[in-house]
């Protein structure tokens, strides 16, 4: 039997998992969701949701993946043979395929902005808010960018788990952190940026509503890649001797840290530029051109270099997350139907490309097509983030907490009892998975449906 591929050591595992977690969910989605939910109060709820709810669910998915050493459907079929639980595995395959279709549209935007940086559009005073609105509402440019982005992502999938996914994550993540810190340093120095810092760090708890909690949990699920089969799939590539507690905390810490850095890079510039923080999905693409245009007045050559490196890094982040989404479908097709990685990748690419085209056109030719008052792009985003991810997370904790044997969960989480710290905290984590997480996720689910 052919040995299953793995990521390598702990650093490689954390980089790969962080590569999934740290992406456009932090750079693109987090700032505008913060803006739509009142700033620091949302951040407070988001951090609590990640630590108290999302991280235990992350551990639950990790246990399923490494215990089974299989794709999402195969994992549930292996751990619960003769039951209908494999249907949950299928849901965990479908969800990331839906997400990657509109995610790749935003990834295409980052690719286009890298092109603008290379052609010095920002330093010449163009490429700002009006340019973004014109770009996304056009027909062909976003579609070309969407296609190229998907081709880059699927090309990495063809490279395999260790040489493709693992290598790209190890290169992209450190660069991403360094460059975001550089942008933060500049952003907080802009005139009027102090209001943006205050917006992120001084919570007004009166602004916390049911919607705030729902969006915070949805963002936490989205950012940590929960309920979408990625953690199950990626954990199946983690070696048996690896420490799941350490990799989980490492991933969550990196994700939270980067989310705050992204917020500090964007929000001060938002207030300095006079852009409304609740502007929505285009917020980052409105704000960054302002930063680079401002920088160009004093340091045109350096600004060009920084703009190119920044959008190259944004692209890296987008690609590593897109790759993790695509890998779920590729792993499923290649293992369940005995396809080669290339053939499975082509099929996944076609599906994501077609649905992505529809999402892209919803900003232009299909802008008048609305369902429940939402365009097709926004509808799919809300449906995945606030419903499918929550259902996936709920089924996961029910399976680990109530279907799997407690002894098996303990054995996997503690490496057969050899990890002492894991054994000490196991009871608390298992209690959250078994009792608290299902109740909390159910409350969020019914709130989102109602």
TANOR-V767209 format. One record per helix or strand. SS is the DSSP state (alpha for helix, beta for strand). FROM is the first residue (numbers start at 1). LEN is the number of residues. Records with the same first field share a line. If there is no record, write none. Layout:
# TANOR-V767209
SS = FROM-LEN, FROM-LEN
This chain:
# TANOR-V767209
alpha = 10-12, 24-13, 40-29, 72-8, 86-33, 129-9, 140-19, 161-27, 193-9, 205-3, 210-14, 230-6, 244-30, 283-14, 300-37, 341-21, 376-28, 406-8, 420-30
beta = 371-1, 374-1
